[in-house]
Amino acid sequence: MPLNKLENFIKNTEGRILYVNPNDLDATDSINNQGNSLAQPFKTVQRALLESARFSYLKGNNNDITEKTTILLFPGEHSIDNRPGHAIKD
């Protein structure tokens, strides 16, 4: 589906800039969201960090790309959830 001129203007097509804005009504951490558009930023910093790590990973040893993405945080209250995740029990 081709982008219209407005979407093309506000979307970072290279994927190098990820936007995080918890105050935006269209912000979401959905798996379908790439976070590279001002029209639909990520809601949390954690989601942007996961996507940034995914972009920088390359197969093989010692060849990951560093400094490939920039995370742009918009003003607002950003909360980090540091609770432990799920663990496998024997």
Buried (B, 14 or more C-beta within 10 A) or exposed (E): EEEEEEEEEBBBEEBEBBBBBBEBEEBBBEEEBBBBBBEBBBBBBBBBBBBBEEBEEEEEEEEEEEEEBEBBBBEEEBEEEEEEEEEEEE
